[in-house]
Amino acid sequence: MDKKEITDCIAEIVAPGFTELGFSHKSPNIFQKSSGENIFQYEIGVSRSHGGYSLHLRLNLLNTMLSKAVNNVMKKVLTDERMKYPTNWTPKVIADSIKGRTSGNTVAMQTDWRIFRNENESLEEFKARFSVWFYSFDYLDDLDGWKDQLIMSVEFAQRWFKLVENSDYLIDNSTYYGLYILKSKDQMTELREKYDRTLRREQSFKKDTTEVELFYEYLTSDVPNTKENNR
């Protein structure tokens, strides 16, 4: 079997469950459902390495309106003259980096399915019943029960989609999206508290906090982008 045949085989197994949940087969490796501004995706990734195959299952939350709003702030941040880039980066490398960081619409992603462990379930116990999410193989049948595990993955995916559709998830589990959502809700006390927590966390890892500071500055004021204004 080649990558396409493997993807088609996996898609055929999970399709009934996703169809029942209202998902469409958006592309050969993606099942997708829209709910308000949110788009939920179940993505099948198959790659070939060392003569065999690797399967990676990924869950995505897309939100064009939210990502566009945050990206607009990030463009100001990343082109601010106070941002410092490695000295060996050319203007093109910097421009490409900025474009890459401000052009996507994925606001949350889950690649590690160990979060679906039951309470008090050990990692070994979880792997024994569900390991297909990150699976290397020569033949799909190398993993006993792989079809049942794929069906189980639909249930896990639905749990995650229900979790992330609540904006509280992004507030708690992302930096820039969380800050933006709090500002849009005019929850200024919570916004400041999250910003302060973020700074303390970054400082504890001895990271440069310029980007976070600039994001908060542009998010909460009408400070112009000095570099853009001087062009």
N, C-alpha and C positions, 0 to 999 in steps of 0.2 A: 504493500500500500504506500502511496505517496502522501504528502502533507494534505492535499486537497481531499483525498479519499478518507483520511483519518478524521479531518474536520467534519466532513459530511456525515461520517458514521456517528460521531459524538453529537452533532446537531440533531440527528434523527432521534437519538435517545432522549434528549432533553426537550425536544420540541413539544410533545404533548403537554408536559407540565407547564411550560411557558405559555402555550396557546390558551390553556385553561385560565391562566392568570392575566390574560389580555395582552401578552407580548406579541410582537410581530417579528418574523425572521428578517431582520433589516438587511443583513448581508450574510455571506456563507458562514462567517464566524461570530456574528453578533445577533443577539435577541434584544429587542428594545421596546420600551413602553414609555409613553409621555403621560405626565400627571401635572397639570398646571404648568408652571415654568420648569419643572424638573423633567429630566429624561433619564431613565434607568436603563443600564446596559449590562448584559451578561456576555462576556467576551471569551472566546475560545482561542487560545494561542498555541500553535504547534510549531516547533522548531526542530531542526536536525542538528545533532552534534555527536562527535565521536562515533560516527557510524550508526547511531540510534536516534530516537526521537525524544523530545521533551514536551510535556503538556503543561501549560500554565493557564489556569482559569482566573479571570479577573472580573471584578465588579466595578462599574463606573457610575458616578452621578454627574450628569451634565446640567448646567443651568446657564443659558446664553446671556440672559439679562444680568444675572449676578456677576458672572465672570467678566462681562464687558465693563461693568461699573468698576470692579476691582482692578482690571487691567488698565483702565484709564488713569487710575491713581498711580499704579505701578510705573506707567510710562513716565510720569512726572518725577517719580522717585529715582528711577534708573538713569534718567538724563540730567539729573541735578548735578551741578558742578561739585557738590560735596561728596558725591559717590566716588569711591576710589576703586579702580580696577587694576589687575596685575600689570606691571610695567611692560611686560612682553606681549600684551594684547594690542593688536592693531585696531584702528577705528572700525574696520569691517567686522572683526571678531566681536567687538563690543556691540556693534549694531545688530549682529546676528543673535547674540546672547539676549539682548533686549527684546528683539522680535520673538524669539523662542519662548521667553517668559511671559509675554503679554499677548499671545495670540490664541491660546487654548481656551476651551470652555468646560474642561473637566474640573469640578470643584471638590470631588472626593473620589478616592480609589481604594479598593481593597484587594490586595494580592496575597495576604497571609490569612488563610482560612482557619488557623488555629484559634481565632477569636470565637469560633462556634463550639468550642469545648463546653460540655456541660459543667455545672458547678461541681467541684470536687473531682472532676475527671482528670486523670493524669494525661500528660502529653502522649505517653506510650499507648494508653487506652484509646485516645482519640485517633492516633495514627492507625491503630489496628482496625478501626471501623471506617476511617475516612482519610485516605492519603492521595487520592487521585488528583487533587487540586495542584499538586506539584510532583509530576510523575515522569520518570525516565523509563523508556521501554524500547524494545526491538519490535514487539508485537503487543497490541492492546491487551490480548488475553494473558499477558505475563502477570497481570495483577488480578488476583481472584476477586470476583464481585465488583469489577470496575463499572459495569452497567448500573448496578444498584447504587453505587457511590455517586455516579453522575445524576441519577434521579434524586438522590439525597441533596446534591448540590443545588438543585432548584429550590428546595425548601429553605436551605441556608441563605440563598440569594434573596428570596422573598423576605426573610427576617431582616437582612441588612437593608434592603430597600425601604422597609417600614421604619427602620431606625433613622436613616439619613434623610428621609423626607421632612423630618422635623428640623427647623432651623437651629434648635438648641444643639443638635449634633455638631454642626459646623462651628457654632460659637465655642463649644468645648474642645473640638478636635482640630481646629485650623487656626492659623494666626491671622492672616489678612482677611479671609472671608469672614471670620468671626468678628474681627474689629469692624469691618464694614457693616455687617448686619446689625451690630449693636448701635452704631452711629445712625443707621437708617431707621431704627426703632426709637431713636432719641433716648436711649438708655445710657446717658452720659456717665453716670456713676459706675455702672458695670463696665462701660468702655474703658474708663481710666483704670479700673482695677485689673482688667485683662491686660491692658498695655503694661502696667507696672509688673504684673506677673511674668509677662513675656520678656521684659527687660531683665528681670532677676534671673530667669532661666538661661537666657543667652549669656549673661555675664558669668553665671556659674560655670559655663562651659568655655569661658574665656573667648567668646565670639565677638566680632565687631557688631555693634548694635546700630550702626549708622542707618542701615536700610529700614529697620523697624522704626527708628526715631523719625525718619523722613516720612514714612508712610503715615504715621500718626499725625505728624505736622500737616501734611497735605490733606488728610482726611478731616481734620478738625478746624481748618482755617482756609483762608483764601490766599495763602502765600503763593506768589507766582513762581513758575519754574524759571530760575534765572538764566540757565543755559539756553533754554529755548527762546527766551525773550531777547537774548543777545545775538541770536542768529540773524 
